[in-house]
Amino acid sequence: MRETAPQQGQGATGKTNLHVERISVPLAEARDIILGSIQPLGSEVVGLLDAGGRVLTEEIRAGRTVPPLDNSAMDGYAVRAEDTLRVPSTLRVVDSLPAGRRATRALGPGEAARIFTGAPIPPGCDAVVMQEHTEADGHRVTVLRAAKSGDHIRRAGCDVTPDTLIAATGTLLRPAHLGMFAALGRTQIRVSRRPRVAVLATGDELVEPDRLRDDGKIVTSNSYSLVSALLDIGADPVYLGIIPDRPGQIADAFREALRCDAIISSGGVSVGDHDWIKQVLAGLGGELRLWQVRMRPGAPLAFVTAHGVPVFGLPGNPVSTLVSYEQFVRPSLLRMMNRLSVFRPVERATLAEDFEKQPGRMHLVRVLLQERDGRRFAFLSGDQGSAILLSMVRAQGLAIIPEATSRIAAGSDVLVQLIERDDLRPEPGF
């Protein structure tokens, strides 16, 4: 689909006379069109504390031995195992070794050193006796259980040795990776960039939450849902606020937004006299790649590329916004972040109640999930109207009802997209 504007001419509403091919496409085709237009972002060097959840764009190998020295796995006493063969045996305590301090002398026959977890093993020692198996008396300790050579000693390099592969390019970084990098002495690594994503809402009827009055205005709840969703995936939201339904102000907002890596707007993408988004973006050099999807909720979705920046024009109803974000925006942004798996898992469940709809659109039905007698049942989470946000608050998944289907009876199996799960998949599942 393309939308092109002539050089001059205005319609009766004051909008530019744009040629629009109003072809509504299936959800899977819309997803392919959008994801096919997304390019991964470049990389940057960041500190470890800013790297979690990002994709590694370099190979990391160990440059040192971890741990660097033999060390104690227990609080207790460093001993020569041969000195403990006769039980009980009393030894002279000649040193105390906290973690981080090396011994200044070797242990001799009949000697022991108080030692704490992580402390380097002193020369001459070949075992550590747990303190629970000793009785201390001043500078002497009685060992109540014989030790074997190697007891409770962590050997140098038992974790990694030099040139061990720690993480390959493309690895999604988890907390354990960052701890390992720190243990190796790394302070910075190269990772995929976080996308800066502009978020804006259009509509004269909208106000921020602290401006809500009994005057017919509506809170811009979509903006807060979207910013939160972006933070959840590690993107960098740039909130541009509420834009009035005036083409000039909308154009100014989008000019600023085009400095970001992606743009999400809510509202203004339908066919009303105040729906200016598509026309404004065309005037800014945007190409309409997609308008309208055969899905409910979320049909009036516009996807535009403008100067290489993907623009997601989401519908204004709050559930439509969130469902459209889940299907198209979230996987697109994850792909921009070099993630290979970008789709929520899809699993089967048994529909717990009848569901009817008009054929012609895929329905994404908000459901609660319960396990009963070894089966997973899907219950509607509430009224399925696109303005009923509470049903989305309660939902754990979206049951997929195919386009051609008009009725599904209770007890039938359905596919459910699990919107609370983050164990992502490389393929969409429906």
C-alpha positions in Angstrom: 0.0 0.0 0.0 1.1 3.5 -0.8 -0.3 6.9 -0.1 0.8 9.8 -2.2 0.0 13.5 -2.0 -0.4 15.8 -5.0 1.5 19.1 -5.1 -1.6 21.1 -4.5 -5.3 20.8 -3.6 -7.3 20.4 -0.5 -10.3 18.3 0.3 -13.5 19.5 1.8 -12.2 18.8 5.3 -9.1 20.8 4.7 -6.9 17.7 4.4 -4.6 17.1 1.6 -6.3 15.1 -1.1 -4.3 11.8 -0.8 -4.8 8.7 -2.8 -5.4 5.9 -0.4 -5.7 2.2 -1.3 -7.8 1.1 1.6 -6.8 -2.6 1.6 -7.1 -4.3 4.9 -4.5 -7.1 5.2 -4.4 -10.1 7.5 -2.5 -9.9 10.8 0.3 -12.2 9.6 0.8 -10.2 6.4 0.9 -7.0 8.3 3.5 -8.4 10.7 5.6 -9.5 7.7 5.4 -6.1 6.1 6.4 -4.3 9.2 9.2 -6.6 10.4 10.5 -6.8 6.8 11.1 -3.0 7.1 13.0 -3.1 10.3 16.8 -2.9 10.4 18.9 -3.6 13.5 20.6 -0.7 15.1 24.3 -0.3 15.4 26.4 -1.0 18.5 28.0 1.1 21.2 30.5 0.6 24.1 28.8 0.8 27.5 29.7 0.1 31.1 28.6 -3.1 32.6 25.8 -1.6 34.6 24.2 -0.4 31.4 24.5 -3.7 29.5 21.9 -5.9 31.0 19.3 -7.2 28.6 21.2 -6.1 25.6 22.8 -8.1 22.8 26.5 -8.6 22.8 28.2 -7.5 19.6 31.7 -8.8 20.3 33.1 -12.1 21.5 34.2 -12.2 25.1 37.0 -14.6 26.1 38.6 -14.9 29.5 41.9 -13.0 29.8 42.8 -14.4 33.2 42.3 -17.3 35.5 39.2 -17.3 37.8 39.7 -17.8 40.6 43.3 -16.7 40.4 44.5 -18.7 43.4 43.5 -21.8 45.3 41.0 -20.6 48.0 38.9 -21.8 50.8 35.3 -22.9 50.1 34.4 -22.7 53.9 35.0 -20.9 57.1 37.3 -23.1 59.1 41.0 -24.0 59.5 43.6 -24.6 56.9 45.6 -27.7 57.8 47.9 -30.4 56.5 45.7 -33.4 56.1 48.3 -35.8 57.5 48.2 -33.8 60.8 44.5 -34.7 61.3 44.7 -38.5 60.8 44.6 -39.1 64.6 41.2 -37.9 65.9 41.0 -35.7 67.9 44.2 -33.9 67.0 45.3 -30.5 68.4 47.1 -28.0 66.2 48.8 -24.6 66.9 47.0 -21.7 65.1 49.7 -19.5 63.6 47.7 -17.2 61.3 44.3 -15.8 60.5 43.4 -15.3 56.9 40.3 -13.3 55.8 39.2 -13.2 52.2 41.5 -11.0 50.2 44.7 -11.5 52.2 47.5 -14.0 51.3 49.4 -15.9 54.0 52.9 -14.5 54.9 54.3 -18.0 55.8 53.8 -21.6 55.0 52.2 -24.1 57.4 54.6 -26.4 59.1 53.9 -29.8 60.8 51.3 -29.5 63.6 50.2 -26.0 62.5 46.9 -24.6 61.3 45.6 -21.2 60.1 42.2 -19.7 60.8 40.7 -19.2 57.3 37.5 -17.7 55.9 35.6 -18.4 52.7 37.4 -17.1 49.7 40.8 -16.5 51.4 43.8 -17.8 49.5 45.1 -21.2 50.7 48.5 -20.8 52.5 51.6 -22.7 51.3 51.9 -26.1 52.9 48.1 -26.5 53.4 46.3 -29.2 51.4 42.9 -29.2 53.2 40.4 -27.0 55.0 38.5 -28.3 58.1 35.0 -26.8 58.6 34.8 -24.8 61.8 31.8 -27.0 62.8 34.3 -29.9 63.1 36.7 -28.1 65.4 36.9 -26.7 68.9 39.0 -23.6 69.3 40.9 -22.7 72.5 43.0 -19.5 72.1 45.9 -20.2 69.8 45.1 -23.9 69.6 42.4 -25.8 67.7 41.2 -29.4 68.2 40.2 -31.1 64.9 37.3 -33.5 65.6 37.1 -35.1 62.1 40.0 -36.2 59.9 40.6 -34.3 56.7 41.4 -35.6 53.3 43.7 -33.8 50.9 41.7 -31.4 48.8 38.8 -31.0 51.2 37.0 -27.7 50.8 39.6 -26.1 48.5 38.5 -24.4 45.3 41.4 -24.7 42.9 42.7 -21.8 40.8 40.9 -21.9 37.4 38.1 -24.1 38.5 35.7 -21.4 37.0 37.6 -20.3 33.9 41.1 -20.4 32.4 42.6 -17.9 29.9 40.9 -18.0 26.4 37.8 -19.7 27.7 34.8 -18.5 25.6 32.5 -16.7 27.9 29.9 -15.3 25.4 29.6 -15.2 21.7 28.5 -12.3 19.5 24.7 -12.2 19.6 24.4 -13.4 23.2 21.5 -11.8 25.1 23.2 -10.6 28.3 21.8 -11.9 31.6 23.0 -11.0 35.1 25.4 -14.0 35.3 27.2 -12.7 32.1 27.8 -9.3 33.7 29.0 -10.8 36.9 31.5 -13.0 34.9 32.7 -10.0 32.9 33.3 -8.1 36.1 35.2 -11.1 37.5 37.4 -11.0 34.5 38.2 -7.3 35.1 36.1 -6.0 32.2 34.5 -2.6 32.8 33.1 -1.9 29.3 31.7 -4.1 26.5 30.2 -3.5 23.0 26.5 -4.1 22.8 23.5 -3.3 20.6 22.1 0.2 20.9 18.9 0.9 22.8 16.4 2.4 20.4 15.2 5.9 21.3 11.5 5.8 20.7 9.3 8.9 20.6 5.9 8.5 22.1 3.1 11.0 21.4 -0.7 11.1 21.6 -3.0 13.3 19.4 -6.4 14.6 20.4 -8.0 17.8 21.7 -9.9 15.6 24.1 -6.8 14.3 25.9 -5.3 15.6 29.2 -2.5 14.4 31.5 -3.6 12.5 34.6 -3.1 15.5 36.9 -5.4 17.7 34.7 -8.4 15.3 34.8 -11.6 17.3 35.6 -15.3 16.6 35.2 -15.4 18.3 31.8 -15.5 15.5 29.3 -11.8 15.2 28.8 -10.0 11.9 28.7 -6.7 10.9 30.3 -3.9 10.0 27.9 -3.6 6.5 29.4 -2.1 5.1 26.2 1.0 7.3 26.7 1.7 5.8 30.1 1.1 2.2 28.9 3.4 2.7 26.0 6.2 4.3 27.9 6.0 1.5 30.5 6.1 -1.1 27.8 9.2 0.5 26.2 11.0 0.5 29.5 10.1 -3.1 30.0 12.0 -4.2 26.9 15.0 -1.9 27.6 14.2 0.8 25.0 14.7 4.5 25.7 11.3 6.3 25.6 11.1 10.0 24.6 7.7 11.2 25.7 6.6 14.2 23.6 3.2 14.6 25.3 -0.2 15.4 23.9 -0.5 17.1 20.5 -3.7 19.0 19.6 -5.6 18.0 16.5 -4.0 20.7 14.4 -1.9 19.7 11.4 0.8 22.3 12.0 1.4 21.3 15.6 1.3 17.6 14.7 3.9 18.2 11.9 6.1 20.0 14.4 5.9 17.1 16.9 6.7 14.6 14.2 9.7 16.6 13.0 11.1 16.4 16.6 10.1 12.8 16.8 12.1 11.9 13.6 15.3 12.5 15.6 14.6 9.2 17.3 15.0 5.7 16.0 11.3 4.9 16.0 8.0 6.7 16.7 4.8 5.5 18.3 1.7 7.7 18.1 -1.8 6.8 19.4 -5.0 8.1 17.9 -5.6 10.0 14.7 -5.2 7.1 12.2 -8.8 6.4 11.3 -11.0 8.3 8.8 -12.5 11.1 10.9 -12.2 14.8 10.2 -9.6 15.0 13.0 -7.5 12.0 12.0 -4.4 13.8 10.6 -1.5 11.4 11.2 -1.2 9.8 7.8 -1.6 13.1 5.9 1.0 14.9 8.0 3.5 12.1 7.7 3.0 12.1 3.9 3.8 15.8 3.9 7.0 15.1 5.8 8.2 12.6 3.2 6.7 9.5 4.8 5.7 6.4 2.8 2.6 4.6 4.0 3.5 0.9 4.0 0.4 -0.4 5.7 -3.0 0.8 6.8 -5.7 -1.3 8.4 -5.3 -4.9 9.6 -8.0 -7.5 9.6 -7.9 -7.9 13.4 -9.9 -6.9 16.4 -9.1 -5.0 18.4 -6.6 -2.8 16.5 -7.8 -2.6 12.9 -7.0 1.0 12.1 -3.2 0.8 12.3 -0.9 2.8 10.1 2.8 1.9 9.5 4.9 4.6 7.8 8.6 4.9 7.1 9.8 8.4 7.1 13.5 9.2 6.3 14.4 5.6 7.4 12.5 5.9 10.7 9.6 3.4 11.3 6.4 5.2 12.5 3.7 3.1 14.2 0.4 4.9 14.1 -1.6 3.0 16.7 -5.4 3.4 17.2 -6.6 5.5 20.1 -8.7 3.0 22.1 -6.5 1.7 25.0 -6.9 -2.0 24.4 -6.4 -1.5 20.6 -3.2 0.4 21.4 -1.8 -2.4 23.6 -2.8 -5.3 21.4 -1.3 -3.6 18.4 1.9 -2.8 20.3 2.2 -6.5 21.3 1.7 -7.8 17.7 3.8 -5.3 15.8 5.7 -2.7 17.8 7.3 -4.9 20.5 8.8 -7.5 18.1 10.0 -4.7 15.8 11.8 -2.9 18.5 13.4 -6.1 19.8 14.6 -6.8 16.3 16.1 -3.3 16.2 18.0 -4.3 19.3 19.5 -7.3 17.5 17.3 -9.8 19.3 16.8 -13.1 17.4 13.8 -14.2 19.4 11.2 -11.5 19.4 7.8 -13.2 19.7 5.8 -14.1 22.8 5.2 -17.9 23.2 2.0 -19.3 21.9 0.5 -22.4 23.5 -2.8 -24.3 23.4 -5.6 -24.0 26.0 -9.2 -25.1 26.2 -11.8 -22.4 25.8 -14.0 -22.4 28.9 -17.0 -20.6 27.4 -18.6 -20.1 24.0 -17.3 -17.3 21.8 -19.1 -15.8 18.8 -18.0 -13.1 16.3 -18.6 -11.9 12.8 -16.3 -13.6 10.3 -13.7 -11.5 8.4 -11.4 -10.4 11.1 -9.0 -12.3 13.4 -10.0 -11.7 17.0 -7.5 -11.5 19.8 -9.5 -12.3 22.9 -8.3 -11.3 26.3 -8.3 -14.3 28.6 -7.3 -15.6 32.0 -5.7 -19.0 32.3 -6.4 -21.6 34.9 -5.0 -25.2 35.3 -7.7 -27.8 36.2 -7.2 -31.5 36.2 -4.1 -31.3 34.2 -5.7 -29.0 31.5 -5.2 -25.3 30.9 -8.5 -23.4 30.5 -8.9 -20.0 29.0 -11.7 -17.7 30.5 -12.6 -14.3 29.1 -11.0 -11.7 31.3 -13.9 -9.3 30.9 -15.9 -7.3 28.4 -14.0 -7.5 25.1 -14.7 -3.9 24.0 -11.6 -2.0 22.8 -12.1 0.7 25.4 -12.3 -1.8 28.4 -8.8 -1.5 29.7 -9.6 -3.5 32.9 -9.9 -6.7 30.8 -6.4 -6.1 29.6 -5.1 -5.5 33.1 -6.5 -8.9 34.1 -5.5 -10.7 30.9 -2.7 -13.3 30.9 -3.0 -14.1 27.2 -4.7 -13.4 23.9 -6.8 -16.2 22.5 -6.4 -16.4 18.7 -9.8 -16.7 16.9 -9.2 -17.1 13.2 -10.7 -14.7 10.6 -13.1 -17.2 9.0 -14.5 -18.5 12.3 -17.8 -17.2 13.5 -18.3 -19.4 16.6 -16.1 -21.5 18.9 -17.8 -23.7 21.4 -16.7 -24.1 25.0 -14.3 -27.1 25.3 -12.6 -26.3 22.0 -8.8 -25.9 21.8 -7.5 -22.5 20.9 -4.0 -21.0 20.5 -3.2 -18.4 23.2 -0.4 -15.8 23.0 1.0 -15.6 26.5 1.5 -11.8 27.0 3.0 -12.2 30.5 5.8 -14.5 29.4 9.3 -13.3 28.3 10.7 -16.6 27.1 10.6 -15.4 23.5 10.5 -17.4 20.3 12.1 -16.7 16.9 8.8 -17.5 15.1 5.4 -15.9 15.9 3.4 -19.2 16.4 0.3 -18.0 14.6 
